[in-house]
Each structure stands twice: as structure tokens, then as C-alpha cells.
Amino acid sequence: MSQLVQHHIDTATNSIRAGLDDLLREARNGLDTADQRHLLRRLYDPANGGTGLLPILGEVLTAVSAAVREWQPNHEAAIEALDEAAAYVADSAGHRINTARNLLTRPAERDWPTPEQAYAKAPSVVGEIEWTARTATNRQLGTETSREFWLRKAALLDRIALDGTTAHSTHDAAELAVEAARSLMDVDDAAVICDPRHYVRQQYALWTTNP
């Protein structure tokens, strides 16, 4: 019985270790804004009843504590240590991860670039119009639109709305720019706690600096 259980434990922990190695490799390769929040949510997501890897690990520790309490009730110090570890993993560490994820949607004031800074390396408006139209037309049915498309489209519409000419300075242009910016924020799962167009400029500046 014990050997079979230990075999199951070894198999499960080896699988977990392999998965964590994959996560570590992805993190070391670099994660963009959306990827950072996605990974943190997979580790701990209070919005879905505290799901994620950490709560499950906390439940495992709690189950081990219960087993010790049943089979070795006199080991009170060990039981207490396991209960504290479970609480730390599931609650303390999880809440800190959630705090970090929320903070990542709230850039510091110094991170907001001006339009001139954000679009300093941007292609021409005409070129971007052609690119977005071509990309939208060539997208295969059933495939998701890439983040790059939403980012470049939102930046394009923001630039058009910023244009000082009479032809482009319309209320409709500003509305379209905000709508596209919110679409990008949806893709990034960014909380709407800032001007959506400011968010686009920040993300575009980051993208052109670290494409």
C-alpha cells in the first residue's frame, strides 16, 4: 500500500516539477504585460473562488496536516507548522500575488508617455491604415486576432484622433480611439483605472522599445 501511494506521489510531483520548469523557462524568456497577468492569475485567482496552483498546494498541505493529526496526533507542533504553511501559501502568498497583479494594471505616473514620445518610432498613419486593413482581411476564420493587431489599431486610431486637421478632429474619431483602446485593455485584462488612450500610448511605447 505504502509503495503504491509513494509511486503515485512521485509521479504527480514529477509532473508538477516538469510543469513548473516550463513556467520558469517562459518567465526567464520574458513575459509581456498580458502574459505577466495571465501567469499570476493561473497561480492565484480570487475572482474565481480562489482557484489556481497555490490554493491547490495549500489544500495538499492541509490534507497532510489532517493525516498527521489522525495518525500521529501527539505531533502537535508538526500539525501547527503544516497548518501555518497551508495558510501562508493559500492566503498570504496568494493575496500578495493578487496585489501584484492589480498593481501591474496601474502604471506609475512617470510611465505615461506623451503622444510624441509614444509614437516617435511609429510608421506613417497611411502605412498603418494599410497594415491593419491587410491584417484584418487576411485573418483566417476561427483564429483569434493577435495582440499586436489590437495594439497597432488602437495606436492608429489614437493618432488619427490627435491629428489637428479639421478632417480628423471629430468627436467620432475620439470615440473610435477610446473604443479601440478598451479592446486592447480587454485583451490585456487590464483594469479600467486609467484613460484607455493613455494606456495605449504606454503599451505602444513599450512595444516599440522592446518588440
C-alpha positions in Angstrom: 0.0 0.0 0.0 2.7 2.5 1.0 4.8 1.8 -2.1 1.9 2.3 -4.4 1.0 5.6 -2.7 4.6 6.7 -2.9 4.7 5.8 -6.5 1.6 8.0 -7.1 3.2 10.8 -5.2 6.4 10.5 -7.2 4.5 10.5 -10.5 2.4 13.5 -9.5 5.3 15.6 -8.1 7.5 14.8 -11.2 4.7 16.1 -13.4 4.3 19.2 -11.3 8.0 19.8 -11.4 8.1 19.4 -15.2 5.2 22.0 -15.5 7.0 24.4 -13.1 10.2 24.1 -15.1 8.2 25.1 -18.2 6.8 28.1 -16.3 10.2 29.1 -15.2 11.6 28.9 -18.7 8.8 31.1 -20.1 9.3 33.6 -17.3 13.0 33.7 -17.9 12.5 34.1 -21.7 10.5 37.3 -20.9 6.7 37.9 -20.4 4.9 40.9 -21.9 2.2 42.7 -20.0 -0.7 40.3 -20.8 1.5 37.2 -20.2 2.6 38.5 -16.7 -1.0 38.9 -15.5 -2.1 35.7 -17.1 0.6 33.7 -15.3 -0.2 35.4 -12.0 -3.9 34.6 -12.4 -3.1 31.0 -13.0 -1.1 30.9 -9.8 -3.9 32.6 -7.8 -7.3 34.0 -9.0 -9.6 35.2 -6.2 -12.2 36.2 -8.7 -13.0 32.6 -9.4 -13.3 31.4 -5.8 -9.6 31.4 -5.1 -8.6 29.0 -7.9 -5.1 28.4 -9.2 -2.0 26.5 -8.3 -1.3 28.0 -4.9 -4.8 27.2 -3.4 -4.4 23.6 -4.5 -1.0 23.4 -2.9 -2.5 24.8 0.2 -5.2 22.1 0.2 -2.5 19.5 -0.2 -0.7 20.8 2.9 -4.0 20.9 4.8 -4.7 17.3 3.8 -1.2 16.2 5.0 -1.8 18.0 8.3 -5.1 16.1 8.7 -3.3 12.9 8.0 -0.7 13.6 10.7 -3.5 14.6 13.1 -5.2 11.2 12.5 -2.1 9.0 12.6 0.2 10.9 14.9 -1.9 13.2 17.0 0.8 13.9 19.5 2.9 15.7 16.9 1.1 19.0 17.6 4.0 21.2 16.6 4.2 19.5 13.2 0.5 19.8 12.7 0.6 23.5 13.6 3.6 24.1 11.2 1.7 22.4 8.3 -1.4 24.4 9.0 0.6 27.6 9.0 2.3 26.7 5.8 -1.0 25.9 4.2 -2.4 29.3 5.3 0.6 31.1 4.0 0.6 29.5 0.6 -3.2 29.8 0.0 -3.8 33.1 1.7 -0.7 35.2 2.4 1.2 34.4 -0.8 -1.9 34.2 -2.9 -3.1 37.6 -1.8 0.3 39.1 -2.4 0.3 37.7 -5.9 -3.2 39.2 -6.5 -2.0 42.6 -5.2 1.0 42.5 -7.6 -1.4 41.6 -10.5 -3.7 44.5 -9.7 -0.7 46.9 -9.3 0.5 45.9 -12.7 -2.6 47.4 -14.2 -1.8 50.8 -12.6 1.3 52.3 -14.1 3.2 54.9 -12.1 2.7 58.5 -13.4 6.2 58.6 -14.8 5.3 55.6 -17.0 2.8 57.6 -19.1 4.5 58.8 -22.3 3.3 61.8 -24.2 1.9 61.1 -27.7 5.1 62.4 -29.2 7.2 60.0 -27.1 4.8 57.1 -27.6 4.7 57.4 -31.4 8.2 58.6 -32.1 9.1 55.3 -33.8 5.7 54.7 -35.3 5.3 54.1 -39.1 3.2 56.6 -41.1 -0.5 56.8 -40.5 -1.1 55.7 -44.1 1.2 52.8 -43.7 -0.6 51.7 -40.5 -4.0 52.0 -42.1 -2.8 49.7 -44.9 -1.3 47.2 -42.4 -4.4 47.0 -40.2 -6.7 46.6 -43.2 -4.5 43.9 -44.7 -4.1 42.1 -41.4 -7.8 42.1 -40.8 -8.6 40.9 -44.3 -6.0 38.1 -44.2 -7.0 36.7 -40.8 -8.3 33.1 -41.1 -11.8 32.4 -39.9 -11.9 30.9 -36.5 -8.5 32.3 -35.4 -8.0 34.9 -32.7 -6.8 38.3 -33.6 -3.3 39.0 -32.3 -2.5 41.5 -29.5 -0.2 43.3 -32.0 -3.2 43.9 -34.2 -5.3 45.4 -31.4 -2.3 47.5 -30.2 -1.4 48.9 -33.6 -5.1 49.6 -34.4 -5.7 51.4 -31.1 -2.5 53.4 -31.6 -3.5 54.3 -35.2 -7.0 55.5 -34.1 -5.4 57.4 -31.2 -3.1 59.2 -33.7 -5.9 60.0 -36.0 -7.9 61.4 -33.1 -4.9 63.5 -32.1 -4.5 64.9 -35.6 -5.2 68.6 -35.6 -6.6 68.8 -39.1 -10.3 69.5 -39.5 -10.9 66.2 -41.3 -9.7 64.2 -38.4 -10.7 66.3 -35.4 -14.1 64.9 -34.9 -16.0 63.5 -31.9 -16.4 60.2 -33.8 -12.6 59.8 -34.1 -12.1 60.3 -30.4 -14.9 57.7 -29.6 -13.4 55.2 -32.0 -10.0 55.7 -30.4 -11.4 55.1 -26.9 -13.3 52.0 -28.1 -10.2 50.5 -29.7 -8.2 51.3 -26.6 -10.7 49.5 -24.4 -10.5 46.5 -26.8 -6.7 46.4 -26.2 -7.3 46.6 -22.4 -9.8 43.7 -22.7 -7.1 41.6 -24.4 -4.6 42.5 -21.7 -7.1 42.0 -19.0 -6.2 45.5 -17.7 -8.5 47.0 -15.1 -10.1 50.2 -16.4 -8.5 52.6 -13.8 -6.9 55.0 -16.3 -7.6 56.8 -19.5 -7.7 54.0 -22.1 -5.9 56.1 -24.7 -3.1 56.8 -22.2 -2.8 53.0 -21.7 -2.5 52.6 -25.5 0.4 55.1 -25.6 2.2 53.4 -22.8 1.9 50.0 -24.3 2.8 51.2 -27.7 5.9 52.9 -26.4 6.9 49.7 -24.6 6.2 47.6 -27.7 8.4 49.8 -30.0 11.2 49.8 -27.4 11.0 46.0 -26.8 9.2 44.5 -29.8 
